[in-house]
Amino acid sequence: MPKTIRSIFISGLLLFISLNLFSQDLKYATKNIPSLLRENANSVVREESEQFMVKDAGDAVYNDHSVITILNAKAKRYLTFSDHTSRFDKLTDASVVVYDSNGTKLKTYSLKDMTLNNYGGEFVDDGKFYSFSVTPTVYPITIEVNYTEKFSGILNYPVRLYTKRKSICRKLFHAGKRSKKYRSSV
């Protein structure tokens, strides 16, 4: 009898381990978007989180995380990541992750995969423009973008220009100095 119980226990344990090893986290599957958010929408912002931390006077770090499901070609503008930098702000890290409609990760791109163009002039010194575009073969498609900018010698805080988005699942904003964090959730 103890061999039978041990065999059942080992079989159950092996089944549990194999299910966990081969399963994927499919939280970005299109079917998981509430129907009210999909209705008449071209895209759905699944997650959006920003963190702006002031380390010292003139020294700050900005982290941005966004996940957007593009439902059709009318929202193709969200398939492009771009960022302008100068001698006062540097893009230190960036990644773009692409998921299919089932939420399966297709590809991950990093800062080194992005196009970099230098620009400058009388008023803009050491300017850089980073860009990367995803070309989907089919819609819907989900894009996850993460990036970090380091600011030094700034006189004022950067201003984010928001576009009007109709369908947002979750949005967070964190701002603070060192250990103080202020949190807003929509």
N, C-alpha and C positions, 0 to 999 in steps of 0.2 A: 504493500500500500504506500509506503513512503516514496518509492520510486515513481509511482503514478502521479502523486502530488507534485513531486519535484519536476517530472516531465511536463506537466501542465503549466507549472510556474515558469519554467525555462521557455516553453513555447510561447506563452503569453508575453514574457519579457522580450523575446526576440521579435515578436509581432509589433509590440509597442515601439521598440527601437527602430525597426525598419520603416514604420509609418512616419515617424518623426524625421528620419533621415531623408526620405524621398518626398515629403510634403513641402510645399512652398507657401510662404505667406502671401496670399493673393488679395491683400487689402485694397489694392488699386483696381480690382476688376470693375468694369463699367456697370455691371449688374448691381453692384453695391451702392450706386448713387441713387438716392431717393428720387422717385419719379417726378415729384414736384420740382426738383432742381433741374432735371433733364428737360422738362417741358419747355418748348420754345427757346432752348438755350443752344448756343454754338459751342460753348465750353463751360466747364465746371471747375472752379478752384476747389480742389479737394483739401488742401492744407496750405496755409501761408503763415510763416513765423518769421519775425524780425527781432534782432537783438542788437541794440546799440549800447556799448559799454564805454564809458569815459574812464580811462586809466589815470590820466593826469591832464593838466592844462595843455591843450593842443595835441593830445595823444588819445586816440580812440580806436575801437574795433567794431565793425559792423558785420553781422552774420545774417544771411538771408536764406530761407528754405521755402520752396514753393513746389506744390504738386498740382498740375493742371491737366485735366482730361479734355482733349480737343475732340469734340464730337463730329465735326465736319470741316470742310475746307474753308468755310467762312471765318473760322477762328485760327487760321494758319499763322497769324502774327505771333501767337504764343509758342510757335515751334522754333523761334530764334531767341538765343540769349545774347545780350550785348552789354558792354560796360565800358565807360570812359574813365580813364585815370589820368592823374597828373603827378607832379613831383610831391604833392601833398597827400595823395591817396594812392595806394598800391593794391592791386588785386593779388592776394597771396594764395588763394585756393579757389578752385571752381570745379564743379562736376555736373554733368547732365546724364540722367539715367532715363532710358526709354523702356516703357512697358506696353504690351499689347492689350487688347480689349479684355482679355481674361486676367490681367494683372501679372502676367509672367514677364520677368525682366528679360529684355531683348539685348540691350547693350549699355555699357557705361563709358562715358567720355570724360576726359579730365582736361585740366588747363592746357596741357601740352598739345591736345587735339584741336584747340581753338585757333582761329586766325587772329594774328596780331598785326596791327598797323600802327606805325608811329606817326604823329602829327605834331606840329608846333607852329609858332608864329610869334607875332609881337606880344600878344597877351597870354598865350598858352605855351608854357615851357615844359618840355619832356612829356608831352601828352601821348597816351596810348589808347587804342581802341581795340577791345577784344570782342570777337563775335563767333558764334557757332549756330548752325541751323540743322535741324533734323528734317529729313525728307521721308515722310511716311509713304508706305505702299498702299495702306488701307486705313480708314477711320472706323471707329474711334481709336485714339492713341493717347497714352498718358506720359507726360514729361515731368520728371522731378529735377529741380535745379537747386543746387546748394553753392553758395559762394561766400567768401570772406574778404573784406576790404580793411586795410589798416590805414588810419589817418594820422598824419603827423604835421605839426605846425599849422593846424587849421585855426582860422579866426572865428568861424561860425560852423554850426552843424549842417551836414548835408540835408537837402530837401528831397524827399521822394515824391515823384509825381505819380499819382495813382490814376489808373484808368477806371472808368465805370464798369464794374463787373456785376452781372445780374445774379449769378449763382455761386455762392460761397458756402462751403461746408464748414470750414473752421479757420479762424484767423487769430493769431497772437502777436502782440508787440511787447518787447521788453526793452526798457531803457533804464540806465542807472549809472552810478559812479561806484566803481569797485564792487563792493558787496551789496549795495543797495540796488534793488530791482523794482521797477514799476511794471505792472502787468495789466494789459487791456485785452479783453477777449470779445470777439464779435460772434 
